[in-house]
Amino acid sequence: MKSTIDNYKEIRNSIPESVNLVIVSKTHPSEAIKELYDVGHRAFGENKSQEILIKQQELPLDIEWHFIGHLQRNKVRQIVPFVHLIHGVDSLRLLKEINKQSIRFEKKTNCLLQFFIADEETKFGFELDEVREILQSDEFKEMQNIQICGVMGMATYTEDVEQIKAEFVNLKNIFDNLKSEFFAGDDKFKEISMGMTNDYGIAVEQGSTIVRIGSAIFGDRDYSK
Ligand SMILES: *Cc1c(COP(=O)(O)O)cnc(C)c1O
């Protein structure tokens, strides 16, 4: 059987150096993260606030923590002090709370706007027009402690490569539209977080700058533990 480290190296070598790899460590223990840390990896993604808090306390301080799940507003205060990037911002109310807590901690928090691109009912995210409205609002313009770094999306879980491709093309177009309309002069608006174990190859071809990969590195997750 191949080790986690072998899987990691294989994936790291199979995607362009310019694409960031966030290793999704949800459900896996801190020791598993430490192994990858010890070979030099720093960016890890978690989707539960409870779990990220525990791991953040157990592990080295220079880990870049990515929050990739649906973030509840009452958890923002605990996450903001250390988080590197919040991938799943999907409402104005959440943005406001992140801004408020970031003011408290005197920091600027990096956020990605999550878009609904899949053909599935269960996934969270904005539609483009909603985001346009938010970005034009005075309320948003007054949020000094938020840095919008780009967009995030999840494709439909399907074998249909053409469908996945079309969904990623859609997210890339959304990114390009927002960039030219609202962020043309903002160098920090540059990220397109798309691609997981089953579809990262397609995502990279369509312009992903951050892939979020778990199972291909650690093996299948066991949620019963
Ligand atoms: C779990 C998860 C991933 C990683 O999924 P894999 O299929 O294990 O690579 C990526 N992104 C999000 C938002 C996730 O919740």
The ligand as an SDF file (V2000), in Angstrom:
LIG
                    3D

 15 15  0  0  0  0  0  0  0  0999 V2000
  -14.1540   17.2110    2.0490 C   0  0  0  0  0  0  0  0  0  0  0  0
  -13.9750   18.3720    1.1440 C   0  0  0  0  0  0  0  0  0  0  0  0
  -12.9650   18.3810    0.1650 C   0  0  0  0  0  0  0  0  0  0  0  0
  -12.0400   17.2120   -0.1000 C   0  0  0  0  0  0  0  0  0  0  0  0
  -12.7220   16.1300   -0.6210 O   0  0  0  0  0  0  0  0  0  0  0  0
  -11.9610   14.8500   -1.2290 P   0  0  0  0  0  0  0  0  0  0  0  0
  -12.9420   14.2750   -2.1750 O   0  0  0  0  0  0  0  0  0  0  0  0
  -11.6730   13.9540   -0.0750 O   0  0  0  0  0  0  0  0  0  0  0  0
  -10.7190   15.3140   -1.8910 O   0  0  0  0  0  0  0  0  0  0  0  0
  -12.8160   19.5260   -0.6080 C   0  0  0  0  0  0  0  0  0  0  0  0
  -13.6030   20.5970   -0.4340 N   0  0  0  0  0  0  0  0  0  0  0  0
  -14.5770   20.6370    0.4930 C   0  0  0  0  0  0  0  0  0  0  0  0
  -15.4050   21.8640    0.6230 C   0  0  0  0  0  0  0  0  0  0  0  0
  -14.7940   19.5340    1.3030 C   0  0  0  0  0  0  0  0  0  0  0  0
  -15.7790   19.5820    2.2020 O   0  0  0  0  0  0  0  0  0  0  0  0
  1  2  1  0
  2  3  1  0
  2 14  2  0
  3  4  1  0
  3 10  2  0
  4  5  1  0
  5  6  1  0
  6  7  2  0
  6  8  1  0
  6  9  1  0
 10 11  1  0
 11 12  2  0
 12 13  1  0
 12 14  1  0
 14 15  1  0
M  END
$$$$
